Amino acid sequence: MRKEGTKPDTVTYNALISRCEKARHLPKALDLFQEMRKEGIKPNTVTYSALISTCEKSHHLPKALELFQEMRKEGIKPDTVTYSALIGACKKISELPKAMELLQEMKKSAVQPDIVTYSVLIDLFFHNGRLKEASALYHTAAQLQLFSHRHRSGQYHTIDLHGFTVACACCAVSKVLKELRFGSVCGPLIIIVGRGRHSRGAANLPKFVPLFLRTLQPRFNPSRIPHAPLRVCFMHNNRGRLHITKQALCSNGWGDAVFQHNAGVL
């Protein structure tokens, strides 16, 4: 490019840094950033977002936070991609307090979280054993129509989990079970988990969603007799679908159950 007399600009460097991000090559991305500075080319939101995302993929939260502070000092406004990458970096090292701090800062700055932001936060809470907060975040995202998981076809209620992470899938299932209020269920429940060929995170869904369902326990009834675990099985003609019968849903008082989860199992 330079041999032809064409000078690189911000767009050029952003593209190069984005390639480093995909290759997870943080040192090269930082070298390009320094070169960009020496050339007198000003970075923008896309530049910093790509750099922070490269830090996230390299599990380097301190550098990501350093770049974030530098970005704000220069008066460059972070966007949803920037915050999502930072929260993703927090997730990589289970830095829950910092992730929540960033979420609050994001809201104060009127930057709207998207499906990536919520997915990362839900994963972070869920895998730290905080299902209640993970479920609340999922509920908020679902209200914003960022997640769409349930539909009804004939007598069946269906939960389609294609593209869901394990944590988001488990929160979706838990939410639907509560919504259905089993005492009035009019048909069986089908949970589409797929076989892991096409969806992000789906390779683990056939393993972990049934395990999650079996660890759910309803609250004790007044007589202090615990309910039986919810019975779930794969459909014999489709190993990508879980089947919960109407009988299983309506038995043992599951209709008014409050779900509790032993997070250490997953």
C-alpha positions as YAML, in Angstrom:
chain: A
units: angstrom
residues:
- id: 1
  name: MET
  ca: [0.00, 0.00, 0.00]
- id: 2
  name: ARG
  ca: [2.74, 2.46, 0.98]
- id: 3
  name: LYS
  ca: [4.84, 1.42, -2.05]
- id: 4
  name: GLU
  ca: [1.95, 2.54, -4.25]
- id: 5
  name: GLY
  ca: [1.89, 5.90, -2.52]
- id: 6
  name: THR
  ca: [-1.33, 5.24, -0.65]
- id: 7
  name: LYS
  ca: [-1.32, 6.11, 3.04]
- id: 8
  name: PRO
  ca: [-3.21, 3.91, 5.50]
- id: 9
  name: ASP
  ca: [-6.03, 5.61, 7.39]
- id: 10
  name: THR
  ca: [-8.23, 4.81, 10.38]
- id: 11
  name: VAL
  ca: [-10.33, 2.36, 8.36]
- id: 12
  name: THR
  ca: [-7.18, 0.52, 7.23]
- id: 13
  name: TYR
  ca: [-5.83, 0.13, 10.75]
- id: 14
  name: ASN
  ca: [-9.24, -0.87, 12.09]
- id: 15
  name: ALA
  ca: [-9.38, -3.67, 9.53]
- id: 16
  name: LEU
  ca: [-5.88, -4.85, 10.45]
- id: 17
  name: ILE
  ca: [-6.61, -4.79, 14.19]
- id: 18
  name: SER
  ca: [-9.87, -6.67, 13.57]
- id: 19
  name: ARG
  ca: [-7.85, -9.39, 11.83]
- id: 20
  name: CYS
  ca: [-5.66, -9.61, 14.93]
- id: 21
  name: GLU
  ca: [-8.80, -9.91, 17.02]
- id: 22
  name: LYS
  ca: [-9.98, -12.91, 14.99]
- id: 23
  name: ALA
  ca: [-6.50, -14.46, 15.25]
- id: 24
  name: ARG
  ca: [-6.38, -13.69, 19.02]
- id: 25
  name: HIS
  ca: [-3.03, -11.97, 18.51]
- id: 26
  name: LEU
  ca: [-2.92, -9.21, 21.13]
- id: 27
  name: PRO
  ca: [0.78, -8.19, 20.78]
- id: 28
  name: LYS
  ca: [0.38, -7.55, 17.05]
- id: 29
  name: ALA
  ca: [-2.85, -5.60, 17.60]
- id: 30
  name: LEU
  ca: [-1.07, -3.36, 20.14]
- id: 31
  name: ASP
  ca: [1.88, -2.90, 17.76]
- id: 32
  name: LEU
  ca: [-0.50, -1.73, 15.04]
- id: 33
  name: PHE
  ca: [-2.16, 0.64, 17.50]
- id: 34
  name: GLN
  ca: [1.22, 2.20, 18.40]
- id: 35
  name: GLU
  ca: [2.12, 2.46, 14.72]
- id: 36
  name: MET
  ca: [-1.20, 4.16, 14.11]
- id: 37
  name: ARG
  ca: [-0.37, 6.71, 16.81]
- id: 38
  name: LYS
  ca: [3.08, 7.42, 15.37]
- id: 39
  name: GLU
  ca: [1.51, 8.03, 11.97]
- id: 40
  name: GLY
  ca: [-0.74, 10.66, 13.55]
- id: 41
  name: ILE
  ca: [-3.88, 8.70, 12.68]
- id: 42
  name: LYS
  ca: [-6.64, 9.12, 15.25]
- id: 43
  name: PRO
  ca: [-8.36, 6.00, 16.57]
- id: 44
  name: ASN
  ca: [-12.12, 5.88, 16.89]
- id: 45
  name: THR
  ca: [-14.72, 3.77, 18.72]
- id: 46
  name: VAL
  ca: [-14.25, 0.90, 16.27]
- id: 47
  name: THR
  ca: [-10.48, 0.91, 16.89]
- id: 48
  name: TYR
  ca: [-10.81, 0.69, 20.66]
- id: 49
  name: SER
  ca: [-13.65, -1.82, 20.50]
- id: 50
  name: ALA
  ca: [-11.52, -4.12, 18.32]
- id: 51
  name: LEU
  ca: [-8.55, -3.74, 20.67]
- id: 52
  name: ILE
  ca: [-10.65, -4.45, 23.76]
- id: 53
  name: SER
  ca: [-12.24, -7.43, 22.04]
- id: 54
  name: THR
  ca: [-8.74, -8.74, 21.26]
- id: 55
  name: CYS
  ca: [-7.91, -8.39, 24.97]
- id: 56
  name: GLU
  ca: [-11.10, -10.28, 25.82]
- id: 57
  name: LYS
  ca: [-10.18, -13.15, 23.52]
- id: 58
  name: SER
  ca: [-6.69, -13.18, 25.06]
- id: 59
  name: HIS
  ca: [-8.08, -13.26, 28.64]
- id: 60
  name: HIS
  ca: [-6.38, -9.94, 29.42]
- id: 61
  name: LEU
  ca: [-8.82, -7.85, 31.48]
- id: 62
  name: PRO
  ca: [-6.25, -5.35, 32.91]
- id: 63
  name: LYS
  ca: [-5.17, -4.24, 29.42]
- id: 64
  name: ALA
  ca: [-8.80, -4.05, 28.30]
- id: 65
  name: LEU
  ca: [-9.62, -1.74, 31.22]
- id: 66
  name: GLU
  ca: [-6.51, 0.35, 30.54]
- id: 67
  name: LEU
  ca: [-7.59, 0.86, 26.91]
- id: 68
  name: PHE
  ca: [-11.11, 1.68, 28.06]
- id: 69
  name: GLN
  ca: [-9.85, 4.42, 30.39]
- id: 70
  name: GLU
  ca: [-7.59, 5.79, 27.65]
- id: 71
  name: MET
  ca: [-10.51, 5.81, 25.25]
- id: 72
  name: ARG
  ca: [-12.66, 7.89, 27.59]
- id: 73
  name: LYS
  ca: [-9.83, 10.33, 28.36]
- id: 74
  name: GLU
  ca: [-9.61, 11.03, 24.64]
- id: 75
  name: GLY
  ca: [-13.32, 11.78, 24.54]
- id: 76
  name: ILE
  ca: [-14.16, 8.74, 22.41]
- id: 77
  name: LYS
  ca: [-17.52, 7.31, 23.43]
- id: 78
  name: PRO
  ca: [-17.75, 3.55, 23.98]
- id: 79
  name: ASP
  ca: [-20.67, 1.76, 22.37]
- id: 80
  name: THR
  ca: [-22.50, -1.52, 22.97]
- id: 81
  name: VAL
  ca: [-19.72, -3.51, 21.27]
- id: 82
  name: THR
  ca: [-17.10, -1.92, 23.54]
- id: 83
  name: TYR
  ca: [-19.00, -2.67, 26.74]
- id: 84
  name: SER
  ca: [-19.89, -6.19, 25.63]
- id: 85
  name: ALA
  ca: [-16.22, -6.94, 24.96]
- id: 86
  name: LEU
  ca: [-15.23, -5.56, 28.36]
- id: 87
  name: ILE
  ca: [-17.89, -7.59, 30.15]
- id: 88
  name: GLY
  ca: [-16.74, -10.59, 28.12]
- id: 89
  name: ALA
  ca: [-13.22, -10.04, 29.44]
- id: 90
  name: CYS
  ca: [-14.66, -10.04, 32.97]
- id: 91
  name: LYS
  ca: [-16.42, -13.32, 32.24]
- id: 92
  name: LYS
  ca: [-13.18, -15.00, 31.15]
- id: 93
  name: ILE
  ca: [-11.74, -14.59, 34.65]
- id: 94
  name: SER
  ca: [-15.07, -14.69, 36.56]
- id: 95
  name: GLU
  ca: [-14.77, -11.03, 37.61]
- id: 96
  name: LEU
  ca: [-18.43, -10.63, 38.56]
- id: 97
  name: PRO
  ca: [-18.33, -7.32, 40.53]
- id: 98
  name: LYS
  ca: [-16.53, -5.49, 37.71]
- id: 99
  name: ALA
  ca: [-18.98, -6.84, 35.15]
- id: 100
  name: MET
  ca: [-21.92, -5.49, 37.17]
- id: 101
  name: GLU
  ca: [-20.15, -2.15, 37.57]
- id: 102
  name: LEU
  ca: [-19.73, -1.94, 33.80]
- id: 103
  name: LEU
  ca: [-23.39, -2.83, 33.24]
- id: 104
  name: GLN
  ca: [-24.51, -0.01, 35.55]
- id: 105
  name: GLU
  ca: [-22.10, 2.41, 33.87]
- id: 106
  name: MET
  ca: [-23.42, 1.31, 30.50]
- id: 107
  name: LYS
  ca: [-26.99, 2.10, 31.52]
- id: 108
  name: LYS
  ca: [-26.02, 5.50, 32.98]
- id: 109
  name: SER
  ca: [-24.33, 6.34, 29.68]
- id: 110
  name: ALA
  ca: [-27.56, 5.45, 27.82]
- id: 111
  name: VAL
  ca: [-25.78, 2.68, 25.91]
- id: 112
  name: GLN
  ca: [-28.27, -0.13, 25.34]
- id: 113
  name: PRO
  ca: [-27.16, -3.70, 26.09]
- id: 114
  name: ASP
  ca: [-27.79, -6.13, 23.23]
- id: 115
  name: ILE
  ca: [-28.17, -9.91, 23.06]
- id: 116
  name: VAL
  ca: [-24.38, -10.36, 23.27]
- id: 117
  name: THR
  ca: [-24.18, -8.25, 26.43]
- id: 118
  name: TYR
  ca: [-27.00, -10.14, 28.12]
- id: 119
  name: SER
  ca: [-25.70, -13.56, 27.01]
- id: 120
  name: VAL
  ca: [-22.28, -12.86, 28.52]
- id: 121
  name: LEU
  ca: [-23.77, -11.59, 31.78]
- id: 122
  name: ILE
  ca: [-26.16, -14.53, 32.06]
- id: 123
  name: ASP
  ca: [-23.27, -16.96, 31.50]
- id: 124
  name: LEU
  ca: [-21.19, -15.16, 34.12]
- id: 125
  name: PHE
  ca: [-23.91, -15.26, 36.82]
- id: 126
  name: PHE
  ca: [-25.05, -18.79, 36.02]
- id: 127
  name: HIS
  ca: [-21.62, -20.37, 36.14]
- id: 128
  name: ASN
  ca: [-20.90, -18.57, 39.41]
- id: 129
  name: GLY
  ca: [-23.88, -20.31, 40.98]
- id: 130
  name: ARG
  ca: [-26.21, -17.29, 40.94]
- id: 131
  name: LEU
  ca: [-29.21, -18.61, 39.05]
- id: 132
  name: LYS
  ca: [-31.62, -16.06, 40.48]
- id: 133
  name: GLU
  ca: [-29.71, -13.12, 39.00]
- id: 134
  name: ALA
  ca: [-29.06, -14.99, 35.75]
- id: 135
  name: SER
  ca: [-32.79, -15.73, 35.42]
- id: 136
  name: ALA
  ca: [-33.67, -12.09, 36.15]
- id: 137
  name: LEU
  ca: [-31.30, -10.91, 33.40]
- id: 138
  name: TYR
  ca: [-32.77, -13.45, 31.00]
- id: 139
  name: HIS
  ca: [-36.28, -12.26, 31.85]
- id: 140
  name: THR
  ca: [-35.29, -8.63, 31.16]
- id: 141
  name: ALA
  ca: [-33.71, -9.58, 27.82]
- id: 142
  name: ALA
  ca: [-36.76, -11.64, 26.86]
- id: 143
  name: GLN
  ca: [-39.04, -8.67, 27.63]
- id: 144
  name: LEU
  ca: [-36.88, -6.60, 25.27]
- id: 145
  name: GLN
  ca: [-37.45, -9.37, 22.68]
- id: 146
  name: LEU
  ca: [-33.73, -10.11, 22.47]
- id: 147
  name: PHE
  ca: [-34.47, -13.79, 23.13]
- id: 148
  name: SER
  ca: [-37.30, -15.71, 21.51]
- id: 149
  name: HIS
  ca: [-37.61, -19.26, 22.77]
- id: 150
  name: ARG
  ca: [-41.17, -20.53, 23.03]
- id: 151
  name: HIS
  ca: [-44.05, -21.19, 20.68]
- id: 152
  name: ARG
  ca: [-47.04, -23.46, 20.58]
- id: 153
  name: SER
  ca: [-47.97, -25.85, 17.81]
- id: 154
  name: GLY
  ca: [-51.20, -27.80, 18.27]
- id: 155
  name: GLN
  ca: [-51.14, -29.58, 21.60]
- id: 156
  name: TYR
  ca: [-47.42, -29.10, 22.15]
- id: 157
  name: HIS
  ca: [-45.52, -26.32, 23.90]
- id: 158
  name: THR
  ca: [-42.08, -26.04, 22.27]
- id: 159
  name: ILE
  ca: [-38.87, -24.39, 23.50]
- id: 160
  name: ASP
  ca: [-36.38, -23.85, 20.69]
- id: 161
  name: LEU
  ca: [-32.85, -23.41, 22.07]
- id: 162
  name: HIS
  ca: [-30.90, -23.21, 18.81]
- id: 163
  name: GLY
  ca: [-28.07, -20.71, 19.17]
- id: 164
  name: PHE
  ca: [-28.36, -20.53, 22.97]
- id: 165
  name: THR
  ca: [-25.44, -20.92, 25.35]
- id: 166
  name: VAL
  ca: [-25.88, -23.50, 28.10]
- id: 167
  name: ALA
  ca: [-26.64, -20.81, 30.69]
- id: 168
  name: CYS
  ca: [-29.19, -19.00, 28.49]
- id: 169
  name: ALA
  ca: [-30.80, -22.32, 27.57]
- id: 170
  name: CYS
  ca: [-31.22, -23.31, 31.22]
- id: 171
  name: CYS
  ca: [-32.66, -19.89, 32.10]
- id: 172
  name: ALA
  ca: [-35.10, -20.14, 29.18]
- id: 173
  name: VAL
  ca: [-36.25, -23.59, 30.28]
- id: 174
  name: SER
  ca: [-36.66, -22.45, 33.89]
- id: 175
  name: LYS
  ca: [-38.66, -19.41, 32.74]
- id: 176
  name: VAL
  ca: [-41.01, -21.47, 30.58]
- id: 177
  name: LEU
  ca: [-41.60, -24.04, 33.32]
- id: 178
  name: LYS
  ca: [-42.70, -21.25, 35.64]
- id: 179
  name: GLU
  ca: [-44.88, -19.61, 32.97]
- id: 180
  name: LEU
  ca: [-46.73, -22.81, 32.17]
- id: 181
  name: ARG
  ca: [-47.88, -23.35, 35.77]
- id: 182
  name: PHE
  ca: [-48.06, -27.08, 35.37]
- id: 183
  name: GLY
  ca: [-51.45, -27.54, 37.02]
- id: 184
  name: SER
  ca: [-53.10, -26.15, 33.89]
- id: 185
  name: VAL
  ca: [-50.80, -27.55, 31.19]
- id: 186
  name: CYS
  ca: [-52.86, -28.88, 28.29]
- id: 187
  name: GLY
  ca: [-50.15, -30.86, 26.54]
- id: 188
  name: PRO
  ca: [-46.56, -32.14, 26.64]
- id: 189
  name: LEU
  ca: [-43.46, -29.99, 26.43]
- id: 190
  name: ILE
  ca: [-40.83, -30.37, 23.68]
- id: 191
  name: ILE
  ca: [-37.35, -28.84, 24.18]
- id: 192
  name: ILE
  ca: [-35.28, -28.56, 21.01]
- id: 193
  name: VAL
  ca: [-31.61, -28.81, 21.97]
- id: 194
  name: GLY
  ca: [-30.18, -29.80, 18.57]
- id: 195
  name: ARG
  ca: [-27.18, -32.04, 18.02]
- id: 196
  name: GLY
  ca: [-24.50, -29.38, 18.11]
- id: 197
  name: ARG
  ca: [-23.72, -29.06, 14.41]
- id: 198
  name: HIS
  ca: [-25.11, -25.62, 13.69]
- id: 199
  name: SER
  ca: [-25.61, -23.54, 16.83]
- id: 200
  name: ARG
  ca: [-23.20, -21.67, 19.05]
- id: 201
  name: GLY
  ca: [-23.04, -23.49, 22.36]
- id: 202
  name: ALA
  ca: [-25.40, -26.21, 21.15]
- id: 203
  name: ALA
  ca: [-22.82, -29.00, 21.31]
- id: 204
  name: ASN
  ca: [-23.25, -29.01, 25.09]
- id: 205
  name: LEU
  ca: [-27.03, -28.54, 25.21]
- id: 206
  name: PRO
  ca: [-28.02, -32.22, 24.79]
- id: 207
  name: LYS
  ca: [-25.78, -33.00, 27.77]
- id: 208
  name: PHE
  ca: [-26.42, -30.11, 30.14]
- id: 209
  name: VAL
  ca: [-30.10, -29.22, 29.63]
- id: 210
  name: PRO
  ca: [-31.35, -32.69, 30.76]
- id: 211
  name: LEU
  ca: [-28.92, -32.54, 33.69]
- id: 212
  name: PHE
  ca: [-30.22, -29.11, 34.64]
- id: 213
  name: LEU
  ca: [-33.82, -30.31, 34.47]
- id: 214
  name: ARG
  ca: [-33.05, -33.24, 36.73]
- id: 215
  name: THR
  ca: [-31.40, -31.00, 39.32]
- id: 216
  name: LEU
  ca: [-34.41, -28.67, 39.50]
- id: 217
  name: GLN
  ca: [-36.38, -29.31, 42.66]
- id: 218
  name: PRO
  ca: [-39.73, -27.82, 43.62]
- id: 219
  name: ARG
  ca: [-40.15, -26.30, 47.05]
- id: 220
  name: PHE
  ca: [-41.32, -28.62, 49.80]
- id: 221
  name: ASN
  ca: [-45.08, -28.84, 50.29]
- id: 222
  name: PRO
  ca: [-46.73, -28.08, 53.66]
- id: 223
  name: SER
  ca: [-46.44, -31.74, 54.69]
- id: 224
  name: ARG
  ca: [-42.68, -31.51, 54.17]
- id: 225
  name: ILE
  ca: [-42.71, -34.33, 51.64]
- id: 226
  name: PRO
  ca: [-40.33, -33.54, 48.74]
- id: 227
  name: HIS
  ca: [-41.62, -33.86, 45.18]
- id: 228
  name: ALA
  ca: [-40.07, -36.33, 42.78]
- id: 229
  name: PRO
  ca: [-37.55, -34.91, 40.26]
- id: 230
  name: LEU
  ca: [-39.01, -33.92, 36.92]
- id: 231
  name: ARG
  ca: [-38.78, -36.81, 34.44]
- id: 232
  name: VAL
  ca: [-37.31, -35.94, 31.05]
- id: 233
  name: CYS
  ca: [-36.14, -38.07, 28.12]
- id: 234
  name: PHE
  ca: [-34.99, -37.75, 24.52]
- id: 235
  name: MET
  ca: [-37.55, -38.52, 21.81]
- id: 236
  name: HIS
  ca: [-36.82, -41.95, 20.34]
- id: 237
  name: ASN
  ca: [-37.04, -40.67, 16.75]
- id: 238
  name: ASN
  ca: [-35.17, -37.39, 17.27]
- id: 239
  name: ARG
  ca: [-32.16, -37.19, 19.57]
- id: 240
  name: GLY
  ca: [-32.15, -33.41, 19.26]
- id: 241
  name: ARG
  ca: [-35.43, -33.08, 21.17]
- id: 242
  name: LEU
  ca: [-36.27, -33.61, 24.82]
- id: 243
  name: HIS
  ca: [-39.77, -34.68, 25.75]
- id: 244
  name: ILE
  ca: [-41.61, -34.03, 29.02]
- id: 245
  name: THR
  ca: [-45.02, -35.67, 29.10]
- id: 246
  name: LYS
  ca: [-48.20, -34.04, 30.34]
- id: 247
  name: GLN
  ca: [-48.35, -36.68, 33.06]
- id: 248
  name: ALA
  ca: [-44.85, -35.77, 34.28]
- id: 249
  name: LEU
  ca: [-45.68, -32.07, 34.22]
- id: 250
  name: CYS
  ca: [-48.91, -32.47, 36.16]
- id: 251
  name: SER
  ca: [-47.78, -35.08, 38.67]
- id: 252
  name: ASN
  ca: [-46.59, -34.56, 42.22]
- id: 253
  name: GLY
  ca: [-47.73, -30.96, 42.52]
- id: 254
  name: TRP
  ca: [-45.24, -29.48, 40.07]
- id: 255
  name: GLY
  ca: [-47.91, -26.92, 39.07]
- id: 256
  name: ASP
  ca: [-47.12, -24.51, 41.88]
- id: 257
  name: ALA
  ca: [-43.47, -25.42, 42.32]
- id: 258
  name: VAL
  ca: [-40.84, -22.81, 42.98]
- id: 259
  name: PHE
  ca: [-37.69, -23.97, 41.26]
- id: 260
  name: GLN
  ca: [-34.41, -24.23, 43.06]
- id: 261
  name: HIS
  ca: [-31.15, -25.26, 41.45]
- id: 262
  name: ASN
  ca: [-27.99, -26.83, 42.76]
- id: 263
  name: ALA
  ca: [-25.63, -24.71, 40.63]
- id: 264
  name: GLY
  ca: [-22.61, -26.80, 41.59]
- id: 265
  name: VAL
  ca: [-23.88, -29.63, 39.41]
- id: 266
  name: LEU
  ca: [-23.25, -27.77, 36.14]
...
